[in-house]
């Protein structure tokens, strides 16, 4: 069975950092663009960041540009989201997702990991 499992969430102080990991099984992420999404209480799920399947390009939500960085380690079959300069408004459940060769919708999703940023 395909599984994407996020980890690394938790509590952080404003201005602090967290690194989220997305470990895949039943899927080889080297063939997939890896995206990150988040959903805060009472809000719709929103796109946060994406790294292409080749690793050659990234896209970010405007509000996280310069603070969040996508990366991937295909040998470990794991994608990462480095989050720096965290703000309380970053508080949300964060999800990773996989899109085949960056040309399809996100077919696979993780269960999410909670990120809480205090002021």
Secondary structure, DSSP 8 states (H G I E B T S, - for coil): --EEEEE--EEEETT--EEEEEEEESS-GGGEEEEEEEE-TTS--EEEEEE-TTSS-EEE-GGGTTTEEEEEEGGGTEEEEEE-S--GGG-EEEEEEEEETTSS---EE---EEEEEE-
